[in-house]
Structure formats: C-alpha cells, structure tokens
Amino acid sequence: MTGRIVLFGATGYTGELTARAMVARGLSPTLVARNQARVDGLAAHLGGLQTAVADATPAGTERLLELLSPGDALVSTVGPFARHGQAALDAAITSGATYIDSTGEHSFLRRVFGPESDRAREAGVALLPAFGYDYVPGTLAAALALDDAGADAVAVDIGYFLRSAHKPSGGTSASGARMMFEPAFGLRDGAVIGHRVASAGKDFDVDGRRRQAVLFGGSEPFTLPRSYARLRDLTVYLGWMPLPPPPVQAASWAAYNAAKLPPLRAAMDAVASRVVKGSSGGPDEAARARARAWVVARAYAEGGAELATVTVEGPDPYGLTADLLAWAAAEAAAGRIPGSGALGPLDAFGREGLEQGCLELGLARR
C-alpha cells in the first residue's frame, strides 16, 4: 500500500517547485502552507490537489499529525530550518512518517544527525535530511571517486560549483546569513569536527578551468564514513564565491566567535532576520535554465597522493532539489527506504540505486 505524501511549505519558492516536480512524476501530494488562499490557488493550478493549513509552531505540529500516518512521507521545505524545522521533525517522528527535507544548514544537520536521529531510531522512523543540491551531488561524486580510487583512498575533498550562477532565493539567503555565525563540519582523523565557513580555500579543476572554493560543510561528513569505513578525512568546499580578502576574513572570525555568546548570537539573528527576508522568491525559469551544477570530488591516499577525481554535472540547484525531493518522497511513500534514524543518500538507496536515481534526474558523472 502506498502512503500519503505531505508537502509542508508548498507555497514557498522551493516548495512550489517541489509540488510541480511531484505532479510531473504522477504524484498527488497534500499541499500544506500558512496561507489558505495561496495554497488553494496552487493546488487548483496543479490539478485539484488536497490542501491543509499549518505553520512551523507547536500548533502546526498538531495539524500535521492530523494529516500523517505510519508509512506516509512528510517533505519539508520550511526554512531557515534552525528556526522553523522542528515542527515537521516532531510530526514525522511522532506519526511514524518518513521525514525528508531540503536543508543545507549545518547546525540543523548536527541536530538531526545527533539527538533527533536517536529519537527517530527509537520510534522506527527514517529521517532523510538535506536531500537536494545540498548535499546529494557531493555524496554521489565522493562515492564514485572513492570507488574509482580503491582501498588506498582515505580522504576526500568535495567542491560545489555553478555555471551561470543566478541570484539565490530568499530562503537560501536567510539560511546562509545565519550559517556564517555557526560552525560547519568536516571529518578529521575519523571524527566530525567544526570549522569556520570560508576560513580557507582550495583550487579545483572545473570544466577545464581552475576555480577556487572556500571551506564550507555539508551532510557528507556525517554520512559517508558509514559506507566507507576507511575514510578518515573529508572536507566540503563551496565555489560560488572567491576567498574573502584579509579584512573580510578578520570580520568573519570576529562574528563567528562573538556568536558563541548567547546574547550576541540572539542579536545577530535578529539583525539577520530584519535584513534578509526568507520569503522573497527566487530565480525565474529562464535564469534556472541557464544554470548548471558541477560537483567535483578528489580522493587521496594517506600522505596526500591524489588517486581519483570525479565530476558530476546536473541541472540548476533549485530544479535539482525539487526533483530529488519528489523522487525521495515517491520512494518513501512506496516503502522503499530501509532503516531508521537519520540517513544519508547512500544509507537510503545504496551507491547503485543513488547513481541510477540521479541519472534519471539529469545528475550524472561528467
């Protein structure tokens, strides 16, 4: 029996793209958002889907619980997730529904792969966070590079790049503003460690050009070691921006350390909320059509010798995220995601299943 698919945040920028991707796959999700008129209008435009109203509060959790049953899939695109993500998590774990989201936020991932994973495992619920451009392509590229490199590979660098980069959505900007105050995560000597975003840089060969990327983070340090026990070091880089000049680096260092003090962190969050609005749309269809995503993974032996490099290429990040969420939701509703607790893409689908699913969405080895 196929479970129900509930899309929470359906009228947001990523949410609407995901709703359209689901319908294109022949799915009939229940669309959930804060505004009844807006969600009803979207549902009518997409062929008469069911709708409900809920927000990211405890009352919203209760409304989601009314919609969900064991075996259903709850897809959340409601961000910033560090502020608004708990309602959907609580609803999924309590109801027994598989949880899937579009987050790229490091602090939220740390929570999901920590205490929330323990809660979900006790309840027998699978959590599949960050199942979009953040950070499925890096997982795929790294797995391919590690398999190409063989048993001697113990370290991986992953770099995310764009061609014809467009202006980010309001949600991406809102999440990114907060991430500058938080530690990102990498793998060092087999342990997950925190580091400051953009505190260092590295060059990658991308489509015949040498491009610089800055130190970032992702879900890969939490998930890839489960499939590759030999992996000791993993660093994720972002190639959308150059390494900041020394004055900007100094300011970033000061903000990062000041944010460790709760009163200052609260003040920074308040300023970020006023300056960067989350619900402000995103790139139009023409801009998305011009963009392409490239992700490069390099595998190394102990001592630093490079053993293999793999590049995966796919559609623009927002379209790719919507397609990945729709695919994962269909698999979850059909009962084809094994395990419980917080899962990575390889945990959920295996390397061959992940590669094949991504290939069908246009994300493939270059």
Wavefront OBJ file of the C-alpha trace (Angstrom):
o trace
v 0.000 0.000 0.000
v 1.368 3.412 -0.954
v 1.498 6.038 1.780
v 0.407 9.618 1.551
v 2.832 12.402 0.610
v 2.514 15.665 2.553
v 4.483 18.694 1.321
v 4.988 21.252 4.099
v 5.895 24.742 2.874
v 4.266 24.219 -0.518
v 3.808 27.905 -1.377
v 7.419 28.895 -0.737
v 9.871 29.132 -3.614
v 11.405 25.663 -3.227
v 8.087 24.259 -2.054
v 6.234 25.274 -5.202
v 8.983 23.892 -7.437
v 8.776 20.641 -5.467
v 4.987 20.496 -5.794
v 5.320 20.874 -9.560
v 8.032 18.194 -9.689
v 5.831 15.815 -7.718
v 2.874 16.319 -10.031
v 5.168 15.818 -13.043
v 6.041 12.395 -11.564
v 2.362 11.490 -11.320
v 2.178 12.055 -7.545
v -0.725 13.694 -5.707
v 0.759 15.334 -2.610
v -1.279 17.105 0.040
v -0.065 20.709 -0.038
v 0.406 22.423 3.334
v 1.251 26.096 3.900
v 0.406 29.013 6.188
v -1.998 30.831 3.866
v -5.226 29.087 2.855
v -5.883 31.196 -0.232
v -2.381 30.784 -1.613
v -2.180 27.036 -1.085
v -5.666 26.528 -2.523
v -4.703 28.551 -5.579
v -1.575 26.468 -6.157
v -3.490 23.231 -5.637
v -6.128 24.263 -8.179
v -3.448 25.225 -10.708
v -1.834 21.798 -10.307
v -4.997 19.870 -10.941
v -7.010 19.962 -7.744
v -4.734 18.642 -5.009
v -5.763 18.371 -1.376
v -4.616 21.165 0.938
v -4.241 21.988 4.609
v -3.056 24.960 6.654
v -0.227 24.722 9.207
v 2.736 26.776 10.338
v 6.064 25.999 11.994
v 4.752 26.170 15.571
v 3.626 23.518 18.067
v 0.098 24.101 16.790
v 1.432 23.396 13.293
v 2.878 20.117 14.536
v -0.556 19.120 15.824
v -2.143 19.944 12.466
v 0.486 17.883 10.635
v -0.184 14.982 12.988
v -3.817 15.044 11.890
v -2.642 14.504 8.298
v 0.041 11.853 8.817
v 0.028 8.120 9.449
v 2.778 5.476 9.616
v 4.125 4.818 6.129
v 3.458 8.352 4.877
v 6.179 10.737 3.675
v 6.499 14.277 5.037
v 8.601 16.606 2.872
v 9.589 19.910 4.494
v 10.906 22.958 2.635
v 10.233 25.346 5.528
v 13.371 27.277 6.415
v 15.522 28.613 7.864
v 15.462 25.159 9.388
v 17.365 26.108 12.527
v 14.372 28.330 13.408
v 11.438 26.615 11.713
v 12.416 22.977 11.203
v 11.348 21.411 14.490
v 7.602 21.278 13.821
v 7.961 18.936 10.845
v 10.560 16.788 12.599
v 8.316 16.318 15.623
v 5.309 15.483 13.446
v 7.176 12.879 11.429
v 8.749 11.143 14.421
v 5.501 11.102 16.399
v 3.358 9.896 13.491
v 5.751 7.307 12.068
v 6.085 9.076 8.717
v 9.363 9.200 6.801
v 10.861 12.700 7.032
v 12.596 14.368 4.049
v 13.844 17.966 3.832
v 15.756 20.479 1.718
v 18.004 21.938 4.410
v 21.598 22.945 3.833
v 22.087 24.388 7.331
v 24.968 22.938 9.311
v 23.580 23.494 12.806
v 20.301 21.838 11.868
v 22.128 18.868 10.351
v 24.135 18.478 13.549
v 20.838 18.295 15.459
v 19.227 15.845 13.042
v 22.242 13.508 12.997
v 22.510 13.785 16.788
v 19.586 13.762 19.234
v 16.849 13.742 16.569
v 18.372 10.651 14.989
v 18.254 8.873 18.339
v 14.585 9.831 18.794
v 13.726 8.646 15.296
v 15.561 5.352 15.692
v 13.643 4.590 18.892
v 10.394 5.322 17.025
v 11.419 3.296 13.969
v 11.271 6.392 11.727
v 13.645 7.277 8.884
v 14.928 10.861 8.565
v 16.382 11.915 5.220
v 17.657 15.491 5.637
v 19.465 17.653 3.075
v 18.122 15.649 0.152
v 18.662 18.254 -2.555
v 21.524 20.108 -4.193
v 22.578 20.359 -0.563
v 24.114 17.677 -0.373
v 23.245 14.764 -2.631
v 25.628 15.587 -5.538
v 28.638 15.680 -3.216
v 27.729 12.307 -1.765
v 27.412 10.811 -5.242
v 30.657 12.335 -6.540
v 32.607 11.273 -3.438
v 31.277 7.708 -3.596
v 32.254 7.420 -7.253
v 35.735 8.830 -6.556
v 36.305 6.516 -3.594
v 35.210 3.501 -5.608
v 37.490 4.520 -8.500
v 40.408 5.062 -6.126
v 40.080 1.731 -4.327
v 41.105 0.601 -0.885
v 44.007 3.044 -0.519
v 41.716 6.102 -0.536
v 41.311 7.549 2.967
v 40.490 11.218 2.274
v 38.161 13.227 0.023
v 37.743 16.876 -0.931
v 34.362 17.904 -2.393
v 33.783 21.187 -4.230
v 30.391 22.633 -5.256
v 30.310 24.936 -8.314
v 27.826 26.632 -10.645
v 27.822 27.786 -14.244
v 25.832 30.976 -14.883
v 25.185 31.442 -11.188
v 21.934 33.278 -10.502
v 20.750 35.260 -7.528
v 19.830 32.917 -4.653
v 16.289 32.599 -3.363
v 15.182 34.452 -0.250
v 15.216 31.204 1.706
v 18.782 30.414 0.653
v 19.892 33.926 1.618
v 18.177 33.729 5.005
v 19.755 30.356 5.785
v 23.166 31.478 4.523
v 23.186 34.605 6.680
v 22.866 32.502 9.827
v 25.346 29.882 8.688
v 28.138 32.469 8.756
v 27.799 32.578 12.555
v 27.854 28.814 13.006
v 30.437 26.058 12.681
v 30.406 23.979 9.530
v 31.517 20.375 9.767
v 34.212 18.208 8.254
v 35.897 14.902 9.031
v 39.380 14.847 10.606
v 41.116 11.651 11.723
v 37.770 9.867 11.625
v 35.914 12.378 13.827
v 33.394 15.055 12.847
v 34.828 18.477 13.730
v 33.602 22.063 13.397
v 35.314 24.858 11.474
v 34.546 28.415 10.410
v 32.956 28.918 6.989
v 35.320 30.475 4.421
v 38.334 30.261 6.747
v 40.467 28.686 3.983
v 40.330 27.973 0.253
v 41.315 25.333 -2.295
v 41.586 25.182 -6.090
v 39.662 22.681 -8.227
v 39.683 21.892 -11.947
v 36.143 22.537 -13.187
v 35.176 22.167 -16.845
v 38.741 22.868 -17.978
v 39.225 25.870 -15.691
v 40.995 26.319 -12.375
v 38.466 27.636 -9.854
v 38.794 28.496 -6.188
v 36.391 27.337 -3.499
v 36.128 28.238 0.176
v 35.868 25.959 3.174
v 32.242 25.065 3.797
v 30.470 21.988 5.146
v 27.642 19.593 4.459
v 25.988 16.349 5.415
v 28.740 14.253 3.795
v 30.983 14.139 6.921
v 28.098 12.603 8.894
v 27.087 10.011 6.319
v 29.918 8.903 4.010
v 32.024 7.204 6.742
v 29.136 4.781 7.281
v 29.639 3.425 3.766
v 33.429 3.862 3.637
v 34.905 2.857 6.986
v 38.415 3.606 5.696
v 37.557 7.295 5.215
v 39.492 9.431 7.699
v 39.327 12.968 6.297
v 36.631 14.791 4.323
v 36.268 18.495 3.565
v 33.459 20.209 1.669
v 34.116 23.455 -0.237
v 31.815 25.965 -1.919
v 32.920 27.503 -5.233
v 30.255 30.171 -5.605
v 32.492 32.909 -4.201
v 36.187 33.811 -4.027
v 38.149 33.548 -0.789
v 37.379 36.774 1.110
v 40.223 39.311 1.456
v 42.001 39.558 4.834
v 39.757 42.333 6.259
v 36.631 40.312 5.494
v 38.270 37.197 6.931
v 39.013 39.119 10.124
v 35.432 40.374 10.364
v 34.134 36.861 9.762
v 36.380 35.500 12.508
v 35.138 38.148 14.943
v 31.466 37.493 14.132
v 31.914 33.733 14.350
v 33.480 33.934 17.799
v 31.107 36.617 19.064
v 28.179 34.401 18.076
v 29.319 31.837 20.641
v 27.963 34.183 23.321
v 24.168 33.698 23.556
v 23.216 37.408 23.909
v 25.331 38.404 20.904
v 24.072 35.443 18.890
v 20.474 36.453 19.583
v 21.227 39.999 18.458
v 22.901 38.755 15.250
v 19.926 36.521 14.487
v 17.566 39.442 14.981
v 19.579 41.628 12.607
v 19.773 38.846 10.019
v 16.003 38.349 10.198
v 15.370 42.037 9.514
v 17.959 42.420 6.757
v 17.484 39.114 4.881
v 13.877 38.145 4.242
v 13.264 34.445 3.656
v 10.027 34.622 1.666
v 11.142 36.733 -1.262
v 11.071 34.361 -4.216
v 13.985 33.200 -6.330
v 15.377 32.925 -9.863
v 12.851 32.612 -12.659
v 12.647 29.744 -15.135
v 14.935 31.427 -17.675
v 17.663 32.014 -15.075
v 17.394 28.440 -13.834
v 17.620 27.103 -17.390
v 20.977 28.860 -17.880
v 22.492 27.461 -14.685
v 24.287 24.128 -14.317
v 25.603 22.491 -11.175
v 29.048 20.895 -11.058
v 30.416 18.996 -8.089
v 33.993 17.724 -8.010
v 35.317 15.040 -5.641
v 39.002 14.180 -5.268
v 40.103 11.055 -3.400
v 43.539 10.811 -1.776
v 45.784 8.187 -0.265
v 47.303 8.607 3.161
v 50.045 11.167 2.694
v 48.110 13.204 0.136
v 48.687 11.470 -3.209
v 45.661 12.050 -5.444
v 44.135 8.752 -6.595
v 40.935 9.712 -8.439
v 38.846 12.716 -9.449
v 35.165 12.591 -10.399
v 32.916 15.421 -11.590
v 29.138 15.125 -11.583
v 27.018 17.618 -13.507
v 23.327 18.380 -13.302
v 20.580 20.966 -13.661
v 20.349 24.177 -11.669
v 20.313 23.719 -7.869
v 16.672 24.650 -7.324
v 15.240 22.445 -10.061
v 17.541 19.622 -8.988
v 16.457 19.973 -5.356
v 12.783 19.817 -6.317
v 13.324 16.712 -8.455
v 15.361 14.959 -5.749
v 12.733 15.668 -3.092
v 9.967 14.383 -5.366
v 11.930 11.204 -6.128
v 12.719 10.553 -2.466
v 9.093 11.166 -1.468
v 7.843 8.655 -4.038
v 10.335 6.052 -2.791
v 9.419 6.694 0.839
v 5.675 6.518 0.233
v 6.198 3.202 -1.573
v 8.055 1.823 1.464
v 11.411 1.562 -0.294
v 13.612 3.447 2.195
v 15.048 0.971 4.714
v 16.346 1.714 8.168
v 15.574 4.291 10.833
v 17.228 7.316 12.356
v 18.974 9.979 10.277
v 20.063 8.514 6.939
v 22.320 9.732 4.173
v 21.640 9.160 0.464
v 23.823 6.026 0.420
v 22.112 4.630 3.530
v 18.727 5.072 1.876
v 19.462 3.934 -1.685
v 22.912 2.324 -1.895
v 25.505 3.544 -4.384
v 23.991 1.936 -7.461
v 20.450 2.979 -6.554
v 21.561 6.552 -5.865
v 23.548 6.767 -9.084
v 20.653 5.433 -11.149
v 18.084 7.686 -9.495
v 20.271 10.752 -10.006
v 20.939 9.787 -13.619
v 17.204 9.782 -14.326
v 17.050 13.351 -12.954
v 19.942 14.569 -15.098
v 22.669 14.420 -12.419
v 25.467 12.203 -13.695
v 29.214 11.662 -13.952
v 30.638 14.105 -16.463
l 1 2 3 4 5 6 7 8 9 10 11 12 13 14 15 16 17 18 19 20 21 22 23 24 25 26 27 28 29 30 31 32 33 34 35 36 37 38 39 40 41 42 43 44 45 46 47 48 49 50 51 52 53 54 55 56 57 58 59 60 61 62 63 64 65 66 67 68 69 70 71 72 73 74 75 76 77 78 79 80 81 82 83 84 85 86 87 88 89 90 91 92 93 94 95 96 97 98 99 100 101 102 103 104 105 106 107 108 109 110 111 112 113 114 115 116 117 118 119 120 121 122 123 124 125 126 127 128 129 130 131 132 133 134 135 136 137 138 139 140 141 142 143 144 145 146 147 148 149 150 151 152 153 154 155 156 157 158 159 160 161 162 163 164 165 166 167 168 169 170 171 172 173 174 175 176 177 178 179 180 181 182 183 184 185 186 187 188 189 190 191 192 193 194 195 196 197 198 199 200 201 202 203 204 205 206 207 208 209 210 211 212 213 214 215 216 217 218 219 220 221 222 223 224 225 226 227 228 229 230 231 232 233 234 235 236 237 238 239 240 241 242 243 244 245 246 247 248 249 250 251 252 253 254 255 256 257 258 259 260 261 262 263 264 265 266 267 268 269 270 271 272 273 274 275 276 277 278 279 280 281 282 283 284 285 286 287 288 289 290 291 292 293 294 295 296 297 298 299 300 301 302 303 304 305 306 307 308 309 310 311 312 313 314 315 316 317 318 319 320 321 322 323 324 325 326 327 328 329 330 331 332 333 334 335 336 337 338 339 340 341 342 343 344 345 346 347 348 349 350 351 352 353 354 355 356 357 358 359 360 361 362 363 364 365 366
